[in-house]
Amino acid sequence: MIKILKVQNFEIIKLPTLKRPFNLKYFHSVESTNDVATGFASRGCKPWTVIFAGEQTKGKGRLGRKWIC
């Protein structure tokens, strides 16, 4: 069974079939998932936290590369 908990502007999705206790956080739209993840990490998020989004408006590639889709 998939459980979706809505907290402020994001949803926490728990999938019991995953082997590790992943803490999945889904956003409908963010500027950068990396920036969101950095914010969570600086506030001491749980291990195995995964940030994903339906849309990135200012996503960046690694090593200064452009993100093209």
C-alpha positions in Angstrom: 0.0 0.0 0.0 1.3 3.5 -0.9 0.8 6.2 1.7 0.9 9.8 0.7 1.2 12.4 3.5 0.8 16.0 2.6 2.9 18.4 4.7 3.0 22.1 3.8 4.0 22.4 0.1 5.3 18.8 -0.4 4.1 15.3 -0.1 5.8 12.4 1.7 5.4 9.2 -0.1 6.1 5.9 1.7 6.4 2.7 -0.4 6.6 -0.4 1.8 8.1 -2.5 -1.0 11.4 -0.7 -0.9 14.2 -2.5 0.9 15.7 0.5 2.7 13.6 3.0 4.7 13.6 5.6 2.0 12.0 9.0 2.9 10.7 10.2 -0.5 9.7 13.8 -0.8 7.8 14.9 -3.9 7.3 18.4 -5.1 5.0 19.4 -8.0 7.4 22.2 -9.0 10.8 23.4 -7.7 13.6 25.6 -9.0 16.2 22.9 -8.3 15.8 19.5 -6.6 19.5 19.8 -5.6 18.8 23.1 -3.8 15.8 21.6 -2.0 17.9 18.6 -1.0 20.7 20.9 0.3 18.1 22.7 2.4 16.8 19.4 3.9 20.4 18.2 4.6 21.3 21.4 6.3 18.3 21.0 8.6 19.3 17.4 9.4 16.9 15.3 7.3 16.6 11.5 7.8 19.0 9.2 6.1 17.9 7.8 2.7 15.9 11.0 1.9 15.2 11.3 -1.8 13.9 14.5 -3.4 12.1 14.4 -6.7 9.8 16.8 -8.6 7.4 16.8 -11.5 9.1 20.0 -12.8 12.4 21.9 -12.3 12.3 25.5 -13.4 16.0 26.3 -12.8 17.6 22.9 -12.7 21.4 22.8 -13.1 23.6 20.2 -14.7 26.7 18.9 -12.9 30.0 20.7 -13.3 28.4 23.8 -14.8 26.8 21.9 -17.7 23.4 23.1 -19.0 20.3 21.1 -18.4 18.5 20.6 -21.7 15.3 18.7 -22.3 
